[in-house]
Amino acid sequence: MNNKLLALAATALLVTAAPAFAAQKQVTLSVPTMDCETCPVTIRVALMKVPGVSKAVVSYQRRNAKVTYDDAKTDVAALTKATEAAGYPSFAE
Ligand SMILES: [Cu+2]
């Protein structure tokens, strides 16, 4: 493969990789029933188990969870379902 073809292949790879990156979304879930410092740990574990979730930052002080996820793999409904299953109903702020 010559250099021109290689460059073309690299460009094609970048183009196909772009939509996957663009699908990363962030949502803040309100979790009003947190009542102690360990609640966020339970909620974070539940959220991180959802396929497509790459990051979950849960704050007891703010009673919320900031979740980064791939919207091709999961959605807000699946995230709120996961926190509810762990004992903490939530909703998108
Ligand atoms: Cu607690």
PDB file of the backbone (N, CA, C, O) and the ligand in Angstrom, with CONECT records:
HET     CU  A 101       1
ATOM      1  N   MET A   1       0.852  -1.198   0.000  1.00  0.00           N
ATOM      2  CA  MET A   1       0.000   0.000   0.000  1.00  0.00           C
ATOM      3  C   MET A   1       0.889   1.250   0.000  1.00  0.00           C
ATOM      4  O   MET A   1       1.773   1.376   0.847  1.00  0.00           O
ATOM      5  N   ASN A   2       0.664   2.166  -0.933  1.00  0.00           N
ATOM      6  CA  ASN A   2       1.493   3.376  -0.955  1.00  0.00           C
ATOM      7  C   ASN A   2       0.953   4.417   0.031  1.00  0.00           C
ATOM      8  O   ASN A   2      -0.113   4.245   0.620  1.00  0.00           O
ATOM      9  N   ASN A   3       1.711   5.491   0.191  1.00  0.00           N
ATOM     10  CA  ASN A   3       1.359   6.494   1.204  1.00  0.00           C
ATOM     11  C   ASN A   3       0.009   7.173   0.968  1.00  0.00           C
ATOM     12  O   ASN A   3      -0.714   7.498   1.909  1.00  0.00           O
ATOM     13  N   LYS A   4      -0.315   7.380  -0.322  1.00  0.00           N
ATOM     14  CA  LYS A   4      -1.569   8.057  -0.641  1.00  0.00           C
ATOM     15  C   LYS A   4      -2.762   7.190  -0.210  1.00  0.00           C
ATOM     16  O   LYS A   4      -3.740   7.679   0.355  1.00  0.00           O
ATOM     17  N   LEU A   5      -2.645   5.906  -0.492  1.00  0.00           N
ATOM     18  CA  LEU A   5      -3.706   4.978  -0.101  1.00  0.00           C
ATOM     19  C   LEU A   5      -3.828   4.893   1.415  1.00  0.00           C
ATOM     20  O   LEU A   5      -4.923   4.818   1.973  1.00  0.00           O
ATOM     21  N   LEU A   6      -2.667   4.908   2.061  1.00  0.00           N
ATOM     22  CA  LEU A   6      -2.635   4.818   3.520  1.00  0.00           C
ATOM     23  C   LEU A   6      -3.351   6.023   4.142  1.00  0.00           C
ATOM     24  O   LEU A   6      -4.127   5.885   5.088  1.00  0.00           O
ATOM     25  N   ALA A   7      -3.070   7.205   3.584  1.00  0.00           N
ATOM     26  CA  ALA A   7      -3.697   8.438   4.062  1.00  0.00           C
ATOM     27  C   ALA A   7      -5.207   8.371   3.852  1.00  0.00           C
ATOM     28  O   ALA A   7      -5.985   8.807   4.700  1.00  0.00           O
ATOM     29  N   LEU A   8      -5.602   7.824   2.721  1.00  0.00           N
ATOM     30  CA  LEU A   8      -7.020   7.685   2.382  1.00  0.00           C
ATOM     31  C   LEU A   8      -7.708   6.745   3.377  1.00  0.00           C
ATOM     32  O   LEU A   8      -8.822   7.002   3.835  1.00  0.00           O
ATOM     33  N   ALA A   9      -7.017   5.658   3.693  1.00  0.00           N
ATOM     34  CA  ALA A   9      -7.552   4.674   4.630  1.00  0.00           C
ATOM     35  C   ALA A   9      -7.694   5.294   6.023  1.00  0.00           C
ATOM     36  O   ALA A   9      -8.678   5.051   6.722  1.00  0.00           O
ATOM     37  N   ALA A  10      -6.704   6.094   6.417  1.00  0.00           N
ATOM     38  CA  ALA A  10      -6.727   6.749   7.729  1.00  0.00           C
ATOM     39  C   ALA A  10      -7.887   7.728   7.804  1.00  0.00           C
ATOM     40  O   ALA A  10      -8.562   7.819   8.830  1.00  0.00           O
ATOM     41  N   THR A  11      -8.121   8.462   6.717  1.00  0.00           N
ATOM     42  CA  THR A  11      -9.228   9.422   6.663  1.00  0.00           C
ATOM     43  C   THR A  11     -10.566   8.692   6.787  1.00  0.00           C
ATOM     44  O   THR A  11     -11.460   9.126   7.513  1.00  0.00           O
ATOM     45  N   ALA A  12     -10.684   7.583   6.069  1.00  0.00           N
ATOM     46  CA  ALA A  12     -11.918   6.806   6.108  1.00  0.00           C
ATOM     47  C   ALA A  12     -12.185   6.309   7.532  1.00  0.00           C
ATOM     48  O   ALA A  12     -13.328   6.291   7.988  1.00  0.00           O
ATOM     49  N   LEU A  13     -11.131   5.911   8.216  1.00  0.00           N
ATOM     50  CA  LEU A  13     -11.234   5.412   9.585  1.00  0.00           C
ATOM     51  C   LEU A  13     -11.728   6.524  10.518  1.00  0.00           C
ATOM     52  O   LEU A  13     -12.579   6.294  11.378  1.00  0.00           O
ATOM     53  N   LEU A  14     -11.185   7.723  10.337  1.00  0.00           N
ATOM     54  CA  LEU A  14     -11.588   8.871  11.154  1.00  0.00           C
ATOM     55  C   LEU A  14     -13.061   9.183  10.941  1.00  0.00           C
ATOM     56  O   LEU A  14     -13.796   9.456  11.890  1.00  0.00           O
ATOM     57  N   VAL A  15     -13.482   9.137   9.679  1.00  0.00           N
ATOM     58  CA  VAL A  15     -14.867   9.461   9.348  1.00  0.00           C
ATOM     59  C   VAL A  15     -15.815   8.448   9.975  1.00  0.00           C
ATOM     60  O   VAL A  15     -16.858   8.822  10.511  1.00  0.00           O
ATOM     61  N   THR A  16     -15.456   7.153   9.912  1.00  0.00           N
ATOM     62  CA  THR A  16     -16.347   6.139  10.468  1.00  0.00           C
ATOM     63  C   THR A  16     -16.323   6.157  11.999  1.00  0.00           C
ATOM     64  O   THR A  16     -17.295   5.755  12.638  1.00  0.00           O
ATOM     65  N   ALA A  17     -15.205   6.628  12.595  1.00  0.00           N
ATOM     66  CA  ALA A  17     -15.111   6.648  14.052  1.00  0.00           C
ATOM     67  C   ALA A  17     -15.859   7.843  14.651  1.00  0.00           C
ATOM     68  O   ALA A  17     -16.279   7.793  15.807  1.00  0.00           O
ATOM     69  N   ALA A  18     -16.025   8.908  13.875  1.00  0.00           N
ATOM     70  CA  ALA A  18     -16.636  10.135  14.373  1.00  0.00           C
ATOM     71  C   ALA A  18     -18.041   9.972  14.963  1.00  0.00           C
ATOM     72  O   ALA A  18     -18.307  10.507  16.039  1.00  0.00           O
ATOM     73  N   PRO A  19     -18.953   9.246  14.288  1.00  0.00           N
ATOM     74  CA  PRO A  19     -20.311   9.151  14.841  1.00  0.00           C
ATOM     75  C   PRO A  19     -20.350   8.485  16.215  1.00  0.00           C
ATOM     76  O   PRO A  19     -21.166   8.863  17.055  1.00  0.00           O
ATOM     77  N   ALA A  20     -19.478   7.495  16.459  1.00  0.00           N
ATOM     78  CA  ALA A  20     -19.446   6.802  17.749  1.00  0.00           C
ATOM     79  C   ALA A  20     -19.082   7.780  18.851  1.00  0.00           C
ATOM     80  O   ALA A  20     -19.637   7.723  19.948  1.00  0.00           O
ATOM     81  N   PHE A  21     -18.150   8.678  18.560  1.00  0.00           N
ATOM     82  CA  PHE A  21     -17.748   9.672  19.541  1.00  0.00           C
ATOM     83  C   PHE A  21     -18.871  10.669  19.787  1.00  0.00           C
ATOM     84  O   PHE A  21     -19.111  11.086  20.920  1.00  0.00           O
ATOM     85  N   ALA A  22     -19.553  11.044  18.714  1.00  0.00           N
ATOM     86  CA  ALA A  22     -20.627  12.034  18.810  1.00  0.00           C
ATOM     87  C   ALA A  22     -21.819  11.495  19.598  1.00  0.00           C
ATOM     88  O   ALA A  22     -22.640  12.267  20.095  1.00  0.00           O
ATOM     89  N   ALA A  23     -21.913  10.154  19.712  1.00  0.00           N
ATOM     90  CA  ALA A  23     -23.048   9.550  20.398  1.00  0.00           C
ATOM     91  C   ALA A  23     -22.912   9.596  21.917  1.00  0.00           C
ATOM     92  O   ALA A  23     -23.828   9.206  22.639  1.00  0.00           O
ATOM     93  N   GLN A  24     -21.740  10.085  22.408  1.00  0.00           N
ATOM     94  CA  GLN A  24     -21.573  10.202  23.848  1.00  0.00           C
ATOM     95  C   GLN A  24     -22.458  11.337  24.357  1.00  0.00           C
ATOM     96  O   GLN A  24     -22.357  12.473  23.894  1.00  0.00           O
ATOM     97  N   LYS A  25     -23.319  11.018  25.305  1.00  0.00           N
ATOM     98  CA  LYS A  25     -24.225  12.037  25.845  1.00  0.00           C
ATOM     99  C   LYS A  25     -24.096  12.090  27.361  1.00  0.00           C
ATOM    100  O   LYS A  25     -23.622  11.149  27.998  1.00  0.00           O
ATOM    101  N   GLN A  26     -24.528  13.212  27.919  1.00  0.00           N
ATOM    102  CA  GLN A  26     -24.510  13.338  29.366  1.00  0.00           C
ATOM    103  C   GLN A  26     -25.893  13.751  29.857  1.00  0.00           C
ATOM    104  O   GLN A  26     -26.560  14.590  29.252  1.00  0.00           O
ATOM    105  N   VAL A  27     -26.304  13.148  30.957  1.00  0.00           N
ATOM    106  CA  VAL A  27     -27.595  13.514  31.540  1.00  0.00           C
ATOM    107  C   VAL A  27     -27.410  13.648  33.057  1.00  0.00           C
ATOM    108  O   VAL A  27     -26.618  12.925  33.661  1.00  0.00           O
ATOM    109  N   THR A  28     -28.137  14.565  33.648  1.00  0.00           N
ATOM    110  CA  THR A  28     -28.128  14.692  35.105  1.00  0.00           C
ATOM    111  C   THR A  28     -29.453  14.152  35.622  1.00  0.00           C
ATOM    112  O   THR A  28     -30.529  14.640  35.278  1.00  0.00           O
ATOM    113  N   LEU A  29     -29.336  13.123  36.465  1.00  0.00           N
ATOM    114  CA  LEU A  29     -30.532  12.521  37.047  1.00  0.00           C
ATOM    115  C   LEU A  29     -30.707  13.046  38.465  1.00  0.00           C
ATOM    116  O   LEU A  29     -29.755  13.079  39.243  1.00  0.00           O
ATOM    117  N   SER A  30     -31.907  13.448  38.791  1.00  0.00           N
ATOM    118  CA  SER A  30     -32.208  13.855  40.148  1.00  0.00           C
ATOM    119  C   SER A  30     -32.581  12.597  40.938  1.00  0.00           C
ATOM    120  O   SER A  30     -33.438  11.819  40.520  1.00  0.00           O
ATOM    121  N   VAL A  31     -31.916  12.413  42.094  1.00  0.00           N
ATOM    122  CA  VAL A  31     -32.183  11.227  42.924  1.00  0.00           C
ATOM    123  C   VAL A  31     -32.535  11.724  44.335  1.00  0.00           C
ATOM    124  O   VAL A  31     -31.679  11.741  45.219  1.00  0.00           O
ATOM    125  N   PRO A  32     -33.794  12.126  44.540  1.00  0.00           N
ATOM    126  CA  PRO A  32     -34.186  12.805  45.788  1.00  0.00           C
ATOM    127  C   PRO A  32     -34.141  11.936  47.045  1.00  0.00           C
ATOM    128  O   PRO A  32     -34.092  12.479  48.149  1.00  0.00           O
ATOM    129  N   THR A  33     -34.156  10.613  46.917  1.00  0.00           N
ATOM    130  CA  THR A  33     -34.261   9.764  48.124  1.00  0.00           C
ATOM    131  C   THR A  33     -32.923   9.367  48.744  1.00  0.00           C
ATOM    132  O   THR A  33     -32.896   8.572  49.684  1.00  0.00           O
ATOM    133  N   MET A  34     -31.807   9.908  48.232  1.00  0.00           N
ATOM    134  CA  MET A  34     -30.514   9.630  48.878  1.00  0.00           C
ATOM    135  C   MET A  34     -30.568  10.195  50.302  1.00  0.00           C
ATOM    136  O   MET A  34     -30.978  11.338  50.508  1.00  0.00           O
ATOM    137  N   ASP A  35     -30.151   9.386  51.282  1.00  0.00           N
ATOM    138  CA  ASP A  35     -30.233   9.898  52.651  1.00  0.00           C
ATOM    139  C   ASP A  35     -28.969   9.722  53.487  1.00  0.00           C
ATOM    140  O   ASP A  35     -28.982   9.999  54.687  1.00  0.00           O
ATOM    141  N   CYS A  36     -27.885   9.267  52.874  1.00  0.00           N
ATOM    142  CA  CYS A  36     -26.621   9.229  53.605  1.00  0.00           C
ATOM    143  C   CYS A  36     -25.451   9.167  52.628  1.00  0.00           C
ATOM    144  O   CYS A  36     -25.654   9.065  51.419  1.00  0.00           O
ATOM    145  N   GLU A  37     -24.231   9.229  53.152  1.00  0.00           N
ATOM    146  CA  GLU A  37     -23.018   9.300  52.322  1.00  0.00           C
ATOM    147  C   GLU A  37     -22.759   8.051  51.482  1.00  0.00           C
ATOM    148  O   GLU A  37     -22.035   8.111  50.488  1.00  0.00           O
ATOM    149  N   THR A  38     -23.352   6.910  51.881  1.00  0.00           N
ATOM    150  CA  THR A  38     -23.071   5.693  51.112  1.00  0.00           C
ATOM    151  C   THR A  38     -24.062   5.463  49.966  1.00  0.00           C
ATOM    152  O   THR A  38     -23.812   4.636  49.088  1.00  0.00           O
ATOM    153  N   CYS A  39     -25.164   6.177  49.969  1.00  0.00           N
ATOM    154  CA  CYS A  39     -26.134   6.052  48.876  1.00  0.00           C
ATOM    155  C   CYS A  39     -25.488   6.263  47.499  1.00  0.00           C
ATOM    156  O   CYS A  39     -25.741   5.477  46.586  1.00  0.00           O
ATOM    157  N   PRO A  40     -24.656   7.313  47.324  1.00  0.00           N
ATOM    158  CA  PRO A  40     -24.057   7.544  46.010  1.00  0.00           C
ATOM    159  C   PRO A  40     -23.232   6.353  45.505  1.00  0.00           C
ATOM    160  O   PRO A  40     -23.157   6.113  44.300  1.00  0.00           O
ATOM    161  N   VAL A  41     -22.614   5.611  46.429  1.00  0.00           N
ATOM    162  CA  VAL A  41     -21.806   4.458  46.030  1.00  0.00           C
ATOM    163  C   VAL A  41     -22.691   3.391  45.388  1.00  0.00           C
ATOM    164  O   VAL A  41     -22.370   2.854  44.329  1.00  0.00           O
ATOM    165  N   THR A  42     -23.803   3.097  46.045  1.00  0.00           N
ATOM    166  CA  THR A  42     -24.762   2.105  45.536  1.00  0.00           C
ATOM    167  C   THR A  42     -25.302   2.526  44.168  1.00  0.00           C
ATOM    168  O   THR A  42     -25.408   1.716  43.247  1.00  0.00           O
ATOM    169  N   ILE A  43     -25.635   3.801  44.059  1.00  0.00           N
ATOM    170  CA  ILE A  43     -26.213   4.319  42.819  1.00  0.00           C
ATOM    171  C   ILE A  43     -25.187   4.287  41.688  1.00  0.00           C
ATOM    172  O   ILE A  43     -25.513   3.960  40.547  1.00  0.00           O
ATOM    173  N   ARG A  44     -23.936   4.634  42.023  1.00  0.00           N
ATOM    174  CA  ARG A  44     -22.883   4.634  41.008  1.00  0.00           C
ATOM    175  C   ARG A  44     -22.653   3.222  40.473  1.00  0.00           C
ATOM    176  O   ARG A  44     -22.524   3.023  39.265  1.00  0.00           O
ATOM    177  N   VAL A  45     -22.602   2.247  41.373  1.00  0.00           N
ATOM    178  CA  VAL A  45     -22.396   0.849  40.958  1.00  0.00           C
ATOM    179  C   VAL A  45     -23.538   0.415  40.027  1.00  0.00           C
ATOM    180  O   VAL A  45     -23.298  -0.219  39.000  1.00  0.00           O
ATOM    181  N   ALA A  46     -24.777   0.760  40.392  1.00  0.00           N
ATOM    182  CA  ALA A  46     -25.934   0.384  39.580  1.00  0.00           C
ATOM    183  C   ALA A  46     -25.860   1.016  38.189  1.00  0.00           C
ATOM    184  O   ALA A  46     -26.180   0.370  37.191  1.00  0.00           O
ATOM    185  N   LEU A  47     -25.440   2.271  38.130  1.00  0.00           N
ATOM    186  CA  LEU A  47     -25.362   2.968  36.841  1.00  0.00           C
ATOM    187  C   LEU A  47     -24.239   2.424  35.968  1.00  0.00           C
ATOM    188  O   LEU A  47     -24.403   2.270  34.757  1.00  0.00           O
ATOM    189  N   MET A  48     -23.088   2.131  36.590  1.00  0.00           N
ATOM    190  CA  MET A  48     -21.940   1.646  35.825  1.00  0.00           C
ATOM    191  C   MET A  48     -22.180   0.246  35.247  1.00  0.00           C
ATOM    192  O   MET A  48     -21.489  -0.172  34.317  1.00  0.00           O
ATOM    193  N   LYS A  49     -23.160  -0.473  35.802  1.00  0.00           N
ATOM    194  CA  LYS A  49     -23.491  -1.817  35.295  1.00  0.00           C
ATOM    195  C   LYS A  49     -24.303  -1.757  34.003  1.00  0.00           C
ATOM    196  O   LYS A  49     -24.388  -2.742  33.269  1.00  0.00           O
ATOM    197  N   VAL A  50     -24.895  -0.601  33.731  1.00  0.00           N
ATOM    198  CA  VAL A  50     -25.705  -0.467  32.516  1.00  0.00           C
ATOM    199  C   VAL A  50     -24.775  -0.404  31.303  1.00  0.00           C
ATOM    200  O   VAL A  50     -23.912   0.472  31.237  1.00  0.00           O
ATOM    201  N   PRO A  51     -24.940  -1.329  30.333  1.00  0.00           N
ATOM    202  CA  PRO A  51     -24.076  -1.315  29.149  1.00  0.00           C
ATOM    203  C   PRO A  51     -24.182   0.020  28.414  1.00  0.00           C
ATOM    204  O   PRO A  51     -25.281   0.489  28.117  1.00  0.00           O
ATOM    205  N   GLY A  52     -23.029   0.627  28.123  1.00  0.00           N
ATOM    206  CA  GLY A  52     -23.014   1.904  27.413  1.00  0.00           C
ATOM    207  C   GLY A  52     -22.673   3.074  28.320  1.00  0.00           C
ATOM    208  O   GLY A  52     -22.345   4.158  27.839  1.00  0.00           O
ATOM    209  N   VAL A  53     -22.748   2.861  29.643  1.00  0.00           N
ATOM    210  CA  VAL A  53     -22.387   3.926  30.584  1.00  0.00           C
ATOM    211  C   VAL A  53     -20.871   3.946  30.762  1.00  0.00           C
ATOM    212  O   VAL A  53     -20.271   2.926  31.105  1.00  0.00           O
ATOM    213  N   SER A  54     -20.247   5.108  30.530  1.00  0.00           N
ATOM    214  CA  SER A  54     -18.790   5.203  30.654  1.00  0.00           C
ATOM    215  C   SER A  54     -18.381   5.961  31.916  1.00  0.00           C
ATOM    216  O   SER A  54     -17.250   5.831  32.385  1.00  0.00           O
ATOM    217  N   LYS A  55     -19.305   6.752  32.461  1.00  0.00           N
ATOM    218  CA  LYS A  55     -18.957   7.552  33.628  1.00  0.00           C
ATOM    219  C   LYS A  55     -20.214   7.875  34.436  1.00  0.00           C
ATOM    220  O   LYS A  55     -21.269   8.165  33.873  1.00  0.00           O
ATOM    221  N   ALA A  56     -20.087   7.820  35.759  1.00  0.00           N
ATOM    222  CA  ALA A  56     -21.203   8.209  36.619  1.00  0.00           C
ATOM    223  C   ALA A  56     -20.634   8.917  37.845  1.00  0.00           C
ATOM    224  O   ALA A  56     -19.886   8.331  38.628  1.00  0.00           O
ATOM    225  N   VAL A  57     -21.004  10.190  37.997  1.00  0.00           N
ATOM    226  CA  VAL A  57     -20.559  10.973  39.154  1.00  0.00           C
ATOM    227  C   VAL A  57     -21.804  11.283  39.983  1.00  0.00           C
ATOM    228  O   VAL A  57     -22.687  12.026  39.557  1.00  0.00           O
ATOM    229  N   VAL A  58     -21.849  10.692  41.182  1.00  0.00           N
ATOM    230  CA  VAL A  58     -23.045  10.829  42.011  1.00  0.00           C
ATOM    231  C   VAL A  58     -22.735  11.704  43.225  1.00  0.00           C
ATOM    232  O   VAL A  58     -21.757  11.474  43.936  1.00  0.00           O
ATOM    233  N   SER A  59     -23.569  12.695  43.447  1.00  0.00           N
ATOM    234  CA  SER A  59     -23.368  13.626  44.554  1.00  0.00           C
ATOM    235  C   SER A  59     -24.484  13.512  45.586  1.00  0.00           C
ATOM    236  O   SER A  59     -25.660  13.686  45.269  1.00  0.00           O
ATOM    237  N   TYR A  60     -24.092  13.214  46.836  1.00  0.00           N
ATOM    238  CA  TYR A  60     -25.073  13.159  47.926  1.00  0.00           C
ATOM    239  C   TYR A  60     -25.578  14.569  48.240  1.00  0.00           C
ATOM    240  O   TYR A  60     -26.771  14.772  48.462  1.00  0.00           O
ATOM    241  N   GLN A  61     -24.656  15.543  48.257  1.00  0.00           N
ATOM    242  CA  GLN A  61     -25.016  16.927  48.559  1.00  0.00           C
ATOM    243  C   GLN A  61     -26.063  17.468  47.575  1.00  0.00           C
ATOM    244  O   GLN A  61     -27.012  18.148  47.966  1.00  0.00           O
ATOM    245  N   ARG A  62     -25.864  17.148  46.286  1.00  0.00           N
ATOM    246  CA  ARG A  62     -26.779  17.673  45.265  1.00  0.00           C
ATOM    247  C   ARG A  62     -27.946  16.735  44.993  1.00  0.00           C
ATOM    248  O   ARG A  62     -28.885  17.096  44.283  1.00  0.00           O
ATOM    249  N   ARG A  63     -27.888  15.538  45.554  1.00  0.00           N
ATOM    250  CA  ARG A  63     -28.914  14.515  45.296  1.00  0.00           C
ATOM    251  C   ARG A  63     -29.081  14.288  43.790  1.00  0.00           C
ATOM    252  O   ARG A  63     -30.193  14.199  43.270  1.00  0.00           O
ATOM    253  N   ASN A  64     -27.927  14.197  43.111  1.00  0.00           N
ATOM    254  CA  ASN A  64     -28.047  13.922  41.687  1.00  0.00           C
ATOM    255  C   ASN A  64     -26.917  13.027  41.171  1.00  0.00           C
ATOM    256  O   ASN A  64     -25.944  12.754  41.874  1.00  0.00           O
ATOM    257  N   ALA A  65     -27.074  12.585  39.935  1.00  0.00           N
ATOM    258  CA  ALA A  65     -26.080  11.725  39.292  1.00  0.00           C
ATOM    259  C   ALA A  65     -25.840  12.238  37.886  1.00  0.00           C
ATOM    260  O   ALA A  65     -26.767  12.355  37.084  1.00  0.00           O
ATOM    261  N   LYS A  66     -24.568  12.547  37.595  1.00  0.00           N
ATOM    262  CA  LYS A  66     -24.223  12.972  36.236  1.00  0.00           C
ATOM    263  C   LYS A  66     -23.684  11.750  35.511  1.00  0.00           C
ATOM    264  O   LYS A  66     -22.662  11.181  35.896  1.00  0.00           O
ATOM    265  N   VAL A  67     -24.380  11.361  34.464  1.00  0.00           N
ATOM    266  CA  VAL A  67     -24.043  10.119  33.769  1.00  0.00           C
ATOM    267  C   VAL A  67     -23.637  10.397  32.325  1.00  0.00           C
ATOM    268  O   VAL A  67     -24.332  11.103  31.593  1.00  0.00           O
ATOM    269  N   THR A  68     -22.490   9.824  31.928  1.00  0.00           N
ATOM    270  CA  THR A  68     -22.048   9.893  30.536  1.00  0.00           C
ATOM    271  C   THR A  68     -22.307   8.529  29.922  1.00  0.00           C
ATOM    272  O   THR A  68     -21.890   7.503  30.461  1.00  0.00           O
ATOM    273  N   TYR A  69     -23.006   8.525  28.778  1.00  0.00           N
ATOM    274  CA  TYR A  69     -23.382   7.247  28.165  1.00  0.00           C
ATOM    275  C   TYR A  69     -23.388   7.343  26.653  1.00  0.00           C
ATOM    276  O   TYR A  69     -23.428   8.428  26.073  1.00  0.00           O
ATOM    277  N   ASP A  70     -23.346   6.164  26.027  1.00  0.00           N
ATOM    278  CA  ASP A  70     -23.400   6.050  24.571  1.00  0.00           C
ATOM    279  C   ASP A  70     -24.875   5.864  24.192  1.00  0.00           C
ATOM    280  O   ASP A  70     -25.486   4.853  24.539  1.00  0.00           O
ATOM    281  N   ASP A  71     -25.433   6.830  23.487  1.00  0.00           N
ATOM    282  CA  ASP A  71     -26.875   6.756  23.207  1.00  0.00           C
ATOM    283  C   ASP A  71     -27.247   5.722  22.146  1.00  0.00           C
ATOM    284  O   ASP A  71     -28.423   5.539  21.830  1.00  0.00           O
ATOM    285  N   ALA A  72     -26.224   5.042  21.594  1.00  0.00           N
ATOM    286  CA  ALA A  72     -26.511   3.932  20.683  1.00  0.00           C
ATOM    287  C   ALA A  72     -26.723   2.650  21.497  1.00  0.00           C
ATOM    288  O   ALA A  72     -27.290   1.677  21.000  1.00  0.00           O
ATOM    289  N   LYS A  73     -26.259   2.662  22.754  1.00  0.00           N
ATOM    290  CA  LYS A  73     -26.333   1.450  23.589  1.00  0.00           C
ATOM    291  C   LYS A  73     -27.351   1.546  24.716  1.00  0.00           C
ATOM    292  O   LYS A  73     -27.875   0.526  25.164  1.00  0.00           O
ATOM    293  N   THR A  74     -27.638   2.757  25.180  1.00  0.00           N
ATOM    294  CA  THR A  74     -28.597   2.878  26.276  1.00  0.00           C
ATOM    295  C   THR A  74     -29.316   4.219  26.181  1.00  0.00           C
ATOM    296  O   THR A  74     -29.015   5.036  25.311  1.00  0.00           O
ATOM    297  N   ASP A  75     -30.264   4.433  27.080  1.00  0.00           N
ATOM    298  CA  ASP A  75     -30.993   5.702  27.073  1.00  0.00           C
ATOM    299  C   ASP A  75     -31.368   6.099  28.509  1.00  0.00           C
ATOM    300  O   ASP A  75     -31.115   5.355  29.456  1.00  0.00           O
ATOM    301  N   VAL A  76     -31.963   7.259  28.649  1.00  0.00           N
ATOM    302  CA  VAL A  76     -32.292   7.793  29.975  1.00  0.00           C
ATOM    303  C   VAL A  76     -33.253   6.858  30.726  1.00  0.00           C
ATOM    304  O   VAL A  76     -33.133   6.685  31.939  1.00  0.00           O
ATOM    305  N   ALA A  77     -34.198   6.263  30.005  1.00  0.00           N
ATOM    306  CA  ALA A  77     -35.158   5.356  30.646  1.00  0.00           C
ATOM    307  C   ALA A  77     -34.447   4.172  31.297  1.00  0.00           C
ATOM    308  O   ALA A  77     -34.813   3.749  32.394  1.00  0.00           O
ATOM    309  N   ALA A  78     -33.421   3.634  30.612  1.00  0.00           N
ATOM    310  CA  ALA A  78     -32.669   2.499  31.159  1.00  0.00           C
ATOM    311  C   ALA A  78     -31.879   2.922  32.394  1.00  0.00           C
ATOM    312  O   ALA A  78     -31.706   2.137  33.327  1.00  0.00           O
ATOM    313  N   LEU A  79     -31.400   4.167  32.394  1.00  0.00           N
ATOM    314  CA  LEU A  79     -30.623   4.676  33.533  1.00  0.00           C
ATOM    315  C   LEU A  79     -31.513   4.864  34.764  1.00  0.00           C
ATOM    316  O   LEU A  79     -31.136   4.482  35.871  1.00  0.00           O
ATOM    317  N   THR A  80     -32.685   5.451  34.566  1.00  0.00           N
ATOM    318  CA  THR A  80     -33.589   5.670  35.701  1.00  0.00           C
ATOM    319  C   THR A  80     -34.106   4.319  36.231  1.00  0.00           C
ATOM    320  O   THR A  80     -34.343   4.159  37.428  1.00  0.00           O
ATOM    321  N   LYS A  81     -34.273   3.351  35.309  1.00  0.00           N
ATOM    322  CA  LYS A  81     -34.710   2.008  35.699  1.00  0.00           C
ATOM    323  C   LYS A  81     -33.640   1.352  36.586  1.00  0.00           C
ATOM    324  O   LYS A  81     -33.960   0.675  37.563  1.00  0.00           O
ATOM    325  N   ALA A  82     -32.372   1.564  36.230  1.00  0.00           N
ATOM    326  CA  ALA A  82     -31.265   0.970  36.992  1.00  0.00           C
ATOM    327  C   ALA A  82     -31.184   1.541  38.404  1.00  0.00           C
ATOM    328  O   ALA A  82     -30.954   0.798  39.358  1.00  0.00           O
ATOM    329  N   THR A  83     -31.371   2.852  38.550  1.00  0.00           N
ATOM    330  CA  THR A  83     -31.308   3.435  39.901  1.00  0.00           C
ATOM    331  C   THR A  83     -32.530   2.994  40.715  1.00  0.00           C
ATOM    332  O   THR A  83     -32.434   2.759  41.920  1.00  0.00           O
ATOM    333  N   GLU A  84     -33.657   2.889  40.051  1.00  0.00           N
ATOM    334  CA  GLU A  84     -34.883   2.466  40.740  1.00  0.00           C
ATOM    335  C   GLU A  84     -34.732   1.023  41.241  1.00  0.00           C
ATOM    336  O   GLU A  84     -35.146   0.699  42.354  1.00  0.00           O
ATOM    337  N   ALA A  85     -34.134   0.162  40.408  1.00  0.00           N
ATOM    338  CA  ALA A  85     -33.908  -1.237  40.794  1.00  0.00           C
ATOM    339  C   ALA A  85     -32.973  -1.317  42.002  1.00  0.00           C
ATOM    340  O   ALA A  85     -33.050  -2.261  42.789  1.00  0.00           O
ATOM    341  N   ALA A  86     -32.092  -0.329  42.145  1.00  0.00           N
ATOM    342  CA  ALA A  86     -31.162  -0.301  43.285  1.00  0.00           C
ATOM    343  C   ALA A  86     -31.808   0.336  44.515  1.00  0.00           C
ATOM    344  O   ALA A  86     -31.195   0.414  45.580  1.00  0.00           O
ATOM    345  N   GLY A  87     -33.055   0.790  44.355  1.00  0.00           N
ATOM    346  CA  GLY A  87     -33.783   1.363  45.488  1.00  0.00           C
ATOM    347  C   GLY A  87     -33.904   2.873  45.477  1.00  0.00           C
ATOM    348  O   GLY A  87     -34.394   3.476  46.432  1.00  0.00           O
ATOM    349  N   TYR A  88     -33.452   3.480  44.387  1.00  0.00           N
ATOM    350  CA  TYR A  88     -33.459   4.945  44.304  1.00  0.00           C
ATOM    351  C   TYR A  88     -34.139   5.427  43.018  1.00  0.00           C
ATOM    352  O   TYR A  88     -33.487   5.524  41.979  1.00  0.00           O
ATOM    353  N   PRO A  89     -35.418   5.725  43.074  1.00  0.00           N
ATOM    354  CA  PRO A  89     -36.088   6.256  41.877  1.00  0.00           C
ATOM    355  C   PRO A  89     -35.431   7.572  41.460  1.00  0.00           C
ATOM    356  O   PRO A  89     -35.039   8.369  42.312  1.00  0.00           O
ATOM    357  N   SER A  90     -35.310   7.800  40.154  1.00  0.00           N
ATOM    358  CA  SER A  90     -34.695   9.037  39.677  1.00  0.00           C
ATOM    359  C   SER A  90     -35.416   9.537  38.446  1.00  0.00           C
ATOM    360  O   SER A  90     -36.226   8.835  37.841  1.00  0.00           O
ATOM    361  N   PHE A  91     -35.102  10.765  38.091  1.00  0.00           N
ATOM    362  CA  PHE A  91     -35.667  11.344  36.861  1.00  0.00           C
ATOM    363  C   PHE A  91     -34.684  12.359  36.308  1.00  0.00           C
ATOM    364  O   PHE A  91     -33.897  12.943  37.053  1.00  0.00           O
ATOM    365  N   ALA A  92     -34.731  12.568  34.986  1.00  0.00           N
ATOM    366  CA  ALA A  92     -33.835  13.521  34.333  1.00  0.00           C
ATOM    367  C   ALA A  92     -34.161  14.928  34.808  1.00  0.00           C
ATOM    368  O   ALA A  92     -35.329  15.313  34.845  1.00  0.00           O
ATOM    369  N   GLU A  93     -33.133  15.706  35.175  1.00  0.00           N
ATOM    370  CA  GLU A  93     -33.347  17.081  35.651  1.00  0.00           C
ATOM    371  C   GLU A  93     -33.677  17.989  34.471  1.00  0.00           C
ATOM    372  O   GLU A  93     -33.892  19.186  34.656  1.00  0.00           O
TER     373      GLU A  93
HETATM  374 CU    CU A 101     -27.569   6.007  52.205  1.00  0.00          CU2+
END
